[in-house]
């Protein structure tokens, strides 16, 4: 998988304790969740949580920018320090392999921007949260706490 800065990595290399993968967009009603994602990252990073924002333009064309524009927007408006991937598709025949795996095996496709997938350090999907579930929602925080215990 490619990060926004051009670095090639794997989910296993990113995962220290757990990874919260979020398909993100800059012009979405849920875009303000970037701030809460950054706060979550600051709170749990030392305990092994990694957050990986993956931009996607498949939902209403709400992520039209280039990888560089997306990174600049996130840093300037929300102070994002967690890694961002390159812009990818999350659904359909061109879906990035990570999302193909996360939504495969009978799981539903990604419905909108800011869906969240909590993955264990060994790559197992622990939980999935809809876009409207904020990063500071009790159920998401509890799942992270359990994953890092």
N, C-alpha and C positions, 0 to 999 in steps of 0.2 A: 504494500500500500504506500502511496506517496503522500507525504505531508505537504502542506501549503508552501513551506520554505524550500521544497525540492528534495528533501531528505527522503530516502526510501527506508521503510521499516516494516515490521510485522506487528500484528496485534500482540503476539507473545512478547516481543521486545518492549512494547509500550506498557504492558500489564505488569504492575508490581504487586498489587493486592486485588484490585478489581478495576474494571474500565466501564465508564458510562459513555456509551456511544450515542450521539445525538445528531440527527440530520437537521441542519440549521439553514436559515435563510435570513437575509438582511432587510427585507421589505415585507415582513409578515407581521400579523397582529401579535404573534408570540415572540417576536424578536427581542422584546425587553427581557426575556428569560436569560439572555446572555449575561446580564448583571448577576442574577441569582446563580447561574452556572459558575461564574467566576468566584462568587462568595463560597459556594460549595467546594470548589477546587481548593481555595485558600484554607478552608476548614479541615479538609480531609486528605490533602495531598501528602502530608507528612506521615499519615497512617497507611498510605499505599493506594489511594484512589487516583486514577488517571481519568481525565475527561478528554474525549476526542470528538471535536465538532467536525462534522462532515457536511459541507455545503452541497445543496441540491437545488436545481431549478425546475423540478418536475411539477411543482404545485403552484399554479397560478403565475409562473414566471417570476417568482418572488426572490430569486437569487441570480440576477442577470450579470453581475460583475465578474471580473477576472479574479483569479486566485489572489493576485496582489491587491486589488481593490477591496476584496472581502477581508483580507488580513488587516489592511489599513482601517477599514470601517470598524471592525471588531475592537481593535486596539484603541482607536481614537474615541469611540463612543461608549465602550464598556470596559476598557482596560484589560481585555482578554489576554491571559498568559498561558492558558491551556492550549495544547496543540490543535491545529486545524488541518484537516486533510484537503486534498485537491477536490474541486467540484466534481461530483459523480452523479449518476442515476442510481436511485435506490429501488426502483421497481422496473419490471419488464425484462425483455430479453437482453437489454444492455446494462442491467443492474450490476453494480460493483459486487464482486464475489462475497465480500463481507455481508452485504445486505441480502444477497441471494441466500446465503446460509442462515442469516437471522430470520428471514421470512419464509424459508423453505420448510419442508416436512409438514405441510398442512397449515402452517401459520398464515395469518392474513398479511397482505401486502401493507407497506407503510401507507397510512392514510393521509398524513399531512406533515408539514414542517414541525420540527421539535418533538418528534417521537423519541423516546429514550429507551435504550437497551442496556441493562446492567449485566456485565459479563464477568465471570470469575477469572482468576489468574490462569486457570487451566483451559479457558476458552468456552466454558459452559454458559449458556444463557440462563441467568438467574431470575430475571424479571424484565417485563416490558411495560412501559408507561405511555399513555396517550399524550398528545400534545398539550392538552389542558392541565395535565398534572405538572405543577410547577416544581422546579428543582428543590425548593424548600418544603415541599409537601411532606407531611409526616410519614406516609407510606413509602415514599422514595428514600427519605432519610433513614427509616427503619431498615429498609432493604440494604442500603449501603453499610449501615452499622453491622448488620448480620454478615455481610460479605467480608467485612474487614476484621471480624472477631477472631 
